[in-house]
């Protein structure tokens, strides 16, 4: 099928890449593929197609040599073209139906009669890509096995690849002998084909490949570069689950002679892996195999040198002495004439600069010359590396160079530069003016949402962390929202203005910018602007009259949300002449974080029935969890939950509270503060399944023991848990409620209540024994014997810890909540958490220890991170809000250090959080 001629302009890099297959259709190609079934090809048709291809290729300087071609050659080219189109469709994700694939497969197999090497190679490719079914494989198996023993090496190599791809383990055992011979074949193409096939087979039939170890070991000594490379890769995969075997392999090869640069690169990777797993003491200088990596820095192959340098820079706990030779060779690559070497070197140095900036400073002069590199990726990496390693005196010079550079790079590279500038400003706060001006200038330029958001976030962080930058930064943000096309950014900036603007020396200068949004923006931004105006009115008494006037004008807005907000804030601030709450109440309403989960508020509002009693927002549960009450099921057991909790919207906390209120003895305990997750007190598959829920009140703790009888021939009566509180001296038992009867597989509850000092987070350890009367049950009639036997069953110990007195409560905006809390009751300290597998383990451990709610997704640690910040929020018993900022970092190979900052409304609560971590 003739394709439209598309002119290819080599001088235009931004044009779509030209493809000779542009616009081909599957149906037309399948129609052409029927030519494979023709007993004799139409030479005239083939010649016409070939001439068309010749003319097209001539236009793009890709013409064939026409000397000595005959009509048979033209026919082969035509077939070659059809198979190429089929392969193109398959690789573009086009799917063939079962019928289409079968038809093409059987047609292609007829081309095995051809002796043309190029056409035969295409036949191998199409068979491999079509992945025929088991019944179809039989058709070509004999032909492929014949080719595998052919005298033509090209046939042998391709037949091995195809056979190993399309056959199952049964046939592989039949050809295993041939594959072993091929691995040590003198022809490197055949040997490589067998080795690569072995790598693929290892994923599905490892037991077969593991029998080839001797042959693969021999192939590792081959003089052919690719054979040695593939053999080493396969040998490592065979031994990868045996750490000692891998270590021995690396030891033997680092002392031997690996000729292939590709194999040498693999060996460098395996060596660095062994070093990481060895975990030897780097301080004593006995890091294994380091000498080998350093010797590779003097290799004649550039890729081996680079791999060795990169491996050294990525060693855990690498020292400055170890880094020096690697940095030296990377510095030489910076001035290479090859763009790929410059890019590789500057990218590696960029990563090193994150952890060892001083080690990279010697390369700064070389990297400054790369700022004007034609390759924008190289230039971007050079700039960001310089920003990480530069000193205070070089900031202004770098800013001038970056200004001319920013317009030439894509947004994703600009974001990297912005983040580097933000880090530099935090490093040198005295340079905030020039850096803030730079961010403000690029904020006004064209760019996408992610790019603009990165700039806005950077300015916000600088305002928060550098007090002198607050006023100029806020003005830059105000000027930006004048022309901001992104609703999300406008609302976020307005919210931030409402928090920070009133704290400046002249808050009135921001009012004009905010009120302009009420007239010139969409409804969402207008509503946000109204809220921001109200915050200024609440925080700055001198601005109240002016704010009242502006809010009254908003009462005539066309949008319901804007009008409702204006009415609400006028009422709250007293602008409508009504009596307002105290100044503290107003500020709490406008600036306080919304601590009630929206899903709980929605559920409570739906369940509220209009009456003379107004809706009480304090009655809305603040627990985030909304799991069902059913505890974990053991095989063959039913859940041991709350008996018959109501199904539907009510949360877990609601159901627990209703259950406790139904027991008269607990009615005077007050409002339930928190209910814990069920704690298992028995092993799975035991005679009796018991777990406990800890209910925390201000002066009491109630243990709810959920019990299940798993023996069909028994009925338990007068079930009670005897609790020994000798290791919890400040707790005194006040009440216990036994369970009258516990039939087979029917969950029930027994309760024990303790009194404790009011409002204090008292900890203690309790031992538990389950006591009951056992009565035998006839399994056929179901009748129960009258007489029973007293028995008891030892349960696991139970602990009440300080974290049980903290309720998981999220905040909608952690930064705002943190700043509104103030530093008066802040406590900051640093802790060593010892060796951990990774940062994620350390983060999860501390979160579980404190029992607080992670905010803004900060509980997720990015892979391979060396530092991380986690934000937690909660409410301490007594309704004391508490916020935690955890900063983690790797101190050495695997040791984790943590900085803990706590803010709360009570300094004793802040101290308690630190005590939990110190004792945990």
Residue, then its C-alpha position, 0 to 999 in steps of 0.5 A: x500500500x503506497x504511503x503519502x510522502x512526508x517531507x523530513x526536515x533534518x533541521x527542525x528538531x521539534x517536528x515529529x519523527x518521520x516514519x515510513x509506516x505512517x498511517x498503515x492499517x492492520x486490514x490492509x497489511x493482513x491483505x498483503x500478507x496473503x501473498x505468502x500463500x502464493x505458490x509463485x510470486x508476481x514478479x511485476x507487482x514486486x518490482x513496482x513495490x520495490x521501485x516505489x520503496x527505492x524512490x522513497x528511500x532515495x529522497x531520504x538518502x537511504x537508497x539501496x544499491x541497484x547494482x546486480x539486483x534481479x527479479x528474485x531479489x525484488x520478490x524477497x524485498x517485497x516479502x521483507x516489506x510485508x513482514x516489517x509492516x506486521x512487526x511494526x503493528x505488533x510493536x505499536x500495540x496492535x492486537x491480532x485476533x486468534x484467527x488473524x494470528x493463526x492465518x498469518x502464522x501458517x502463511x509465514x511458515x511457508x517462507x521457510x523454503x526461502x534461502x535468503x538470509x534476510x528474509x529468513x531472519x524476518x521469518x524468525x522475528x515474526x514467529x517469535x512476536x506472534x507467540x503461537x499457541x501450543x498446537x501451532x508450535x508443533x508446525x514449526x518445531x521440526x523446521x526450527x530444530x533442523x535450523x538449530x543443527x544447520x551449518x549456517x550460523x545465522x540459522x542456528x542462532x535465530x532458531x535457538x532464540x525462537x525455540x526457547x521463546x515459543x516452547x514449554x518446559x517439556x520440549x526444552x528438556x529435549x533440546x537441552x543438550x543442543x543448548x549446552x553445546x551452543x553455549x560453548x560454541x566457537x561462533x560468538x553469535x550462536x553462544x550469545x543466542x544460547x546464553x540470552x535464551x537461558x536468561x529468559x528461560x531462567x524466569x520460567x524453568x530455573x531448574x533446567x538452566x541451573x544444570x548449565x553452570x559448568x558450560x556458563x562458567x566456561x563461557x565466562x572465560x570467552x574472548x568474545x566480548x558479548x559472550x563474556x557479558x551474557x555469560x556473566x549475567x546468566x551466571x549471576x542470575x543462577x547464583x543470585x539467591x546464594x549470597x556466599x556464591x555471589x561473593x565467591x563469583x565476584x572474588x574470583x573474577x576481580x582477581x582474574x581477567x575480564x576482557x569485555x568492557x560490558x562484562x566489566x561494567x556488570x562486574x562493577x555492579x555486582x561488586x558494589x552489591x556485595x559491598x552493600x550487603x557485607x556491611x563491614x566497618x568503613x571507618x577502619x578502612x577495610x571495605x571489601x573490594x574497594x581497591x578493585x573499584x578504584x583500579x577500574x577508574x584507570x581502565x581504558x574503557x570510558x564506560x567502565x571508568x564511569x560505572x566504577x566512579x558511580x559505584x564508589x559515589x553510591x557506597x553506603x557511608x562513603x568517606x571523603x577519602x574514598x570519594x576523591x578518586x571518583x570525583x577526579x575522573x568525573x571532573x575530567x569527563x566534564x570537559x569531554x567532547x562527548x555529550x553523553x560523558x558530560x551528561x553522565x558526569x554532571x548527573x552523578x556529581x549532582x547526586x553526590x552534591x546532595x550528600x557531600x557538597x564539599x567534595x564537589x566544589x573542586x568541579x565548580x569551575x568546570x561546571x560553570x562552563x557547562x551552563x552554556x552547553x548546547x544540551x539543555x539537560x547538561x546545562x540544567x544539571x550543571x546549574x542545579x549542582x552549582x546551586x547546591x555547592x556554591x558559596x555565598x559570594x557566587x550567588x549573584x553571579x549564578x543568578x545572572x547566568x541562570x536568568x539567560x538560561x531559563x527561557x530555553x529549557x522545559x518546565x520539568x527542568x525549570x522545576x528542578x532549578x526552582x527547587x535548587x534555588x529554594x535550597x540555596x536561599x535557605x542555606x544563605x538567608x542573607x541572599x534572600x532579596x536577589x533570590x526572591x526577586x528571581x523567583x518573582x520574575x520567573x513567576x510572571x513568565x509563561x509556564x504550566x501549573x506544576x512549574x508555577x506551583x513549584x515557584x509559589x511553594x518555594x516563595x511560601x517556604x522562604x516567607x515561613x523560614x526567613x522572617x525578613x523575606x515575609x513582606x516582599x514575598x507576600x507582595x510578590x504573591x499579590x502581584x502574581x494573583x493579579x494575572x494568575x490563570x490557575x484557580x487552585x494557586x489563587x485560592x492557596x495564595x489567598x489562604x496564605x495571605x489571610x494567615x501571614x498578612x495580618x502579622x506584617x507591619x502594614x496589613x492594609x496594603x494587601x487589602x486592595x489585591x484581595x478585594x480585586x479578586x472579588x470582582x475579577x475572578x471566578x466564584x471559587x476565588x471570589x469566595x476564598x477572597x471573602x474568607x481572607x478579608x474576614x481574617x484581616x478584619x478579625x486579626x487587625x482591629x483598625x481594618x474592621x470598618x473597612x472590611x465591613x464595607x467590603x463584605x457588605x458589597x459582597x452580599x450582592x454577588x451572583x454566587x450563593x457561596x460568596x453571599x453566604x460567606x459574606x453573611x456568615x463573616x459579617x455575623x461573626x465579626x459583628x458587622x451586621x450589628x449583632x452581638x458577637x462571640x469573644x475575640x478568641x472565639x472569632x479567631x478560633x473560628x477563622x484561623x483554627x484548623x478544622x479538626x473534625x473529619x468531614x465524613x464524620x460530620x456528614x454522617x452526623x448531619x444526616x442522622x440529626x433529626x430537627x428538634x428544639x435542641x440545636x445540632x451540637x458539633x462537639x458531639x461529632x466523633x473526631x476519630x479518623x478510623x471508620x473500620x467495621x467493628x468485626x475483628x480479625x477472623x481466624x479460620x473457622x471462627x466468626x468475628x468476635x465483635x460488639x455482639x450485634x452492632x448496627x450496620x450502616x453509616x455510624x462510625x466505630x466510635x458511635x457504636x462503642x459509645x452506644x454500647x457502653x451507655x447501654x450499661x448503667x454502671x458506665x453511664x456516669x463515666x462521662x464522654x468516651x474519649x477514645x476506643x482502641x483497636x482490638x488487641x488479641x489476647x489468644x493465639x489463632x486456632x485455640x479453644x477460646x478466642x479473646x481480644x480486648x478493646x481499651x475504652x478511655x474516659x477522663x477518669x476511667x478505663x474500661x476493658x471490653x473483652x470480646x470472647x468466642x467459644x470455638x468448641x461445639x460440645x461446650x457451653x460456657x457460663x458466668x464468663x469473667x476475666x480476672x484482671x491483676x493490676x499489681x503492675x498498674x498501681x495507680x489503677x483501681x478496679x471499680x466494676x466488672x460485668x460477667x457474661x452470663x452464657x457463651x454458646x458455641x460460635x456466638x460472640x459475647x462481651x465481658x467488661x472490667x472498669x478501672x478508675x485512674x487519676x483524672x486527666x492524666x495519661x497513666x500507663x500500666x500492665x495487666x495480667x488476665x485470666x479467663x474464668x468460666x463454668x464449662x457444661x457439656x453439650x450433646x452435639x446430636x440433640x443440643x441438650x446441655x448437662x445440668x452440672x458444670x465444672x469451673x475452669x480457667x484459661x490464661x490470656x496474654x498480658x495487656x498494657x495501657x500506654x501513653x499513646x492510648x490517650x492520644x486520639x487520631x485527628x487530622x488537620x486540613x492544613x498542617x502549616x496553618x495549624x502549626x503556625x496558629x499554635x505558636x511556639x510558646x509550648x513547643x519542645x524540640x529534641x533530637x534522637x538516635x533511632x539506631x540501625x534500620x533497614x530504611x527510612x520507611x521502617x523508622x517512620x512507621x515505627x514512630x507513627x505507631x509508637x505515638x498513635x497519631x494521625x499522619x497528615x498530607x500523605x507524609x507517612x509515605x517515604x519516597x524510595x532511596x530517600x536519605x531524609x524525610x519529614x513526617x507531619x502528625x496531628x492528634x488530640x490529647x486527653x483533655x481535648x488538648x490539640x497536639x501537632x508533631x513534626x518529625x525530621x528523619x535522616x540517615x546518619x551513617x550506613x543505616x543509623x537513623x537520626x530524628x529531630x522531634x518538634x512538638x507544639x500543643x496547647x499545653x507544655x506538659x503535653x509536649x513534654x509527654x510526647x517526648x517522653x513517649x519517644x524517649x522511652x519507646 
